[in-house]
Amino acid sequence: MNVLASLAVLGLLIVIHEAGHFLAATSQNIRVNGFSIGFGPAIFKRELKGVTYALRALPLGGFVSFPDDDKESEIPKDDPDLLRNRPIHQRLFVISAGVLANFLLAWLVLIGQGAIIGLPNQPEQGVLIMAVQTNEAADKAGLVQGDRILSINNVELGRGQKAVESFVQLIKESPSKTLKVKEIHKGEIKELILIPNISKGSGKIGAQLQANISGSVRPATGPIEVLNHANEQFFDLLNRTLNGYQGLITNFGTTAGQLGGPVKIVEVGAQLTEQGGSGLILFAALISINLAVLNSLPLPLLDGGQLVLLLIEWIRGKPVPEKFQLFFMQSGFVLLVGLSLVLIIRDTTQLSLVQQLLKS
């Protein structure tokens, strides 16, 4: 059920993103001829009021299609309601609407949590292990998913995000050093020895960490507390997401191993869902913000890439040549599908169930 819940959330976020593009276009009477979730051949397809709605075989994203890109369209090329014939500021709104929709959804989800479900209680002591990479220091020490680290060398880690930051800092400062770790494993307190590996002069253990959220909630004292909590969480998640992408760009060699595809996203979502409604809401907000930031990158096939083409057109005073646009988009499609397949295969082989089957 946890996996199904995380899949449902991921699918909903993709629909919301594409709905942002769709509504931004239709609200300005710009012609739209397709709304698709996923890529590849259509599993389900239905036409309503000139728009073909489709669910496709590869659920790796989605797209809104316009008659501008349909060579068989009977609509005249100079039709004022075609997207390409609209002023740049209107096209800018259509292209950026998906990103704005994901940001807005994340914020509204966090507000809804406080107003309807309640605000999460303070995290419990320690740092939660969300995932462990095979043959890395954490795995060799015996740490597994679900363990809760309480202290290192008899120094308690405390609670919340500060506990995670303290743990990460201690690990970075201790390459090849022997650390005595106190943890809770399946309700039992244990002690083990952890020796971080060296990675570019810093310690690394190969584990995904999170604050130990209890999953319990309390009623909000009023709308101001709800709004303040939502804003605080939203900007914290956004800041962490931006820092993550910045680290990927500036220190690719170290952070590339932390990339995760759809399988890893669903696995993390299932783990967070185990912590109750608060965990599922955190997952929805986090992934929605990640989708917004990812789509803002100036890469082919992403919204950011479209914005780059639009910016070039604004500077040149005329559209970018179609041959260049086609090459730009096709290269992006190959890159996106190839990367997705690699991540799916890698993440699937790292699942605990698959690891057990491979060892048997």
Steps between C-alpha positions, in 0.01 A plus 500: 500500500789738576644443151159558342458822700838634388424402138167681520668813637768494230237458228289783644797738505571432132133561414505828694814614318353433157165648608687822575615522136157399374303752706746781426447440128123450500444799730656715227303325221817345361431187296589167667454162334639251755547433871712190574630335813811297420679437170483234231192319365162594649335248734187710531392783271187718475419816309288779652439839337792459263749396770633142515557381858735199526666273756821362351719194560808666655389696811820708511334838461240650271436775250245739353505508119411791277388514134819700433697172514251295294607496134163350401299772672252679275519820706662783299854583615405864547209419732527753787398233754803280432756512782785612273298800379437636847715770668806380689352586842199271434725213389720561802197454725403173328851354522560600865149405619596138571780607734273755669230233542741265679626776731142605578392140562787439744410814694127416506572142610703628795224746591241223469704284735492762772138600450342154459735236643694713748860599546765232552634460851869550562717223348616227734864470600749374246548466124304254290675282238283513186722296266843335498729451199641152457865448603535853637607578858146503645423161342825346625427631852164323501270801467176432314198697388284601798781514756513810721841643595499650850863597561854486365791450741256559787397842359122516459379627162189676624184542292378621161701637210774623734559138603539402134742787438704409810520137389609594146763741633644236735523252215669752268758578768578132569633328186647158588443566871333246728169631633292338773134528405199441724185414308151354532449197276150347497430647845827377652788730598828384345856627464711456189820623341481731198806593290421765235663462161716777356345700216703803383641551847166468683325215671212318329285206615258448209170550681195718446401683818193678632379660820315247713142622446258337741198526271278638780332839465339767719229757425620840378436797730367705208539595131812708566685198642384291204624759251832553679566127523413447132728785392785375718472145367459614139812717497699239693413233241568742214837599646605138549390414146695790349808407706470144377495603134783747560708222653422278203633767262805613701600161641359245257750225581394481865126564466422303182462181702214663691287539185183295505251406231128421521560175690702675771243781521219251558710307754573818699133595477397163641744542789366846583141373475580249775533801732135592448319788332773751583758287320283470188440877496873565538562267205238677285638846578863393453441329164281786377777750577758271340289474183474880488875553544591218259271636229652846546845376393606628155512154346336364183144367539460672836311825555828677569626398156187647341558821694856518363367474142245770578771724646714454188199590285442815705867604459511418127160652427396189308442129576784251530534295175277190506791266417685616813187469714439146371860393568484662846182312595598164348834498680319580823256213453781248445687635804192493726383151402855361516564647846162381626565143382846496661359628832209254491737205448743622767231576758320171438816295555560685830157416647529276805269235350704485178825483700367201692402325175842565348675357807283185508 
